[in-house]
Amino acid sequence: MEQKSLEVFESVPVPKAVFKNALPTMAAMLMLLVYNLADTFFIGQTYDALQVAAVSLATPVFLMFMAVGTAFGIGGTSVISRALGKGKREYARKVCSFCMWSCIVVGVVMAALFLIFMNPILSLIGASSETWDLAKTYLSIVICSGPFVLISNCYANVVRTEGESGKAMMGQLLGNLLNVILDPIMILGFGWNIAGAAIATVIGNLFGAGYYIFYFLRGNSSLSIRIKDFTIKDNVCSSVLVIGIPAALGSMLMSVSQIIINSQMAEYGDMAIAGMGVAMKVVTITGMVCMGLGAGSTTLARLLCGRKIMETI
């Protein structure tokens, strides 16, 4: 399967090859933005600005899970791409399995820590007495999907190493689209308000992660997520993290900066936070498109680099 991307890259002009591989990723990133906007939009239909403010406060905290998943995804993608380009299939399988089980363990640990330190976190992000319970309800529910968020964001990157950009996109689209469909049902139809938005998010992430797990369990992939292939030896762990952590710092710092902005805006009231939260989501459209273009095209470059290195040996 790894030949697929290389054949595309070598047989057509570079711009066309990059566009073909990056377009699904860009579409998935835009769908991620739509999913983020959906929570705000449908909660806004309750005409309760405090709930909008609570979601604006909680979202940057929840995005920390996505950033960590991206660390494993980008780091794993880089190592796997170079391994496949060099013909080291077994090593690529070990890296893929390492990413899966690391996402599960780290996701569970992060969720537990966030729940334990929920009150200090709410104070840090600037929750007021009026938004405190709302933000706590939203965060307490969505944090339960932490491991699934990590898996979904990780394997949206990893699956592209086999040239399956379409399938990588489908996993994200499935989860995000399901969330958008469930939002009006649970927020407005069932009258669950902010709790309904959180439950819809959990279900969407569960199905998104399930899609990628099923993709590997079907046996159509040359990679593996089986526990028997898991290892931290042979520089598997360090190779993934040394690339993944710097790559994910951008997303992490975006969340941190938004948390700082929200905490500073808290002195101007909850309505200011609500307005800022909506505006920031719109502003991220350009960033999402650029991130999708970059993530979708780098896999081709890494595979080609691995092949060229192999040819010189």
Order of alpha helices (4+ residues) and beta strands (2+ residues): alpha-alpha-alpha-alpha-alpha-alpha-alpha-alpha-alpha-alpha-alpha
